[in-house]
Amino acid sequence: MPNDILDNVALVIAAAAVAAVALAFAGFIGARHGRGTRSVLWTALVLWLLVIAVATLGSTVSSHYTGPRGLSLVPGQEIERGLANERGSNPWLNLVGNVALFMPFGFLAACLVRAPFIGRVATAFIFGLTLSASIEIAQYVLGRVADIDDVILNTSGALAGGVVGALVAVVTLRSRRVRAD
């Protein structure tokens, strides 16, 4: 699939995922008993996983990339190298993009798990770490560079989203209990 078509598919999936997250958020906050909210949350999670897959692996798979395979295991090395290189791609886009890409994932994971606040946050962190490490392994297998900085940034995004998701879930559940009493 050419990259421009892949980009358009990614945009459509991302728009659908954002809409599903917004609907889930509204339903989570507004629904008295939360009926249907979990279905919307699961749908949003699946759509967002597609966004992540297309964003992280899509161009490699579609172009049959066979560049130099590499492994970067020194934390901060690629971030520093990117910030020092003023030519080429925007390093801030890479930094912010890696964090932002995983925030909805962490939010949804925290909202879906039935656990106390810390359990929701821990779930988002562990799932974010596992997903990010899996993506980096896949990138390495596909002949790209696997980078520990991407794992750190992605997991940070999942953690941040998880904190927000856990807060929303806990506050919503408490307000439902108060209304029920």
PyMOL commands that set and color helices and strands:
alter all, ss='L'
color gray80, all
select helices_A, chain A and resi 3-30+37-63+77-84+91-112+117-141+148-180
alter helices_A, ss='H'
color red, helices_A
select strands_A, chain A and resi 70-72+145-147
alter strands_A, ss='S'
color yellow, strands_A
deselect
rebuild
show_as cartoon
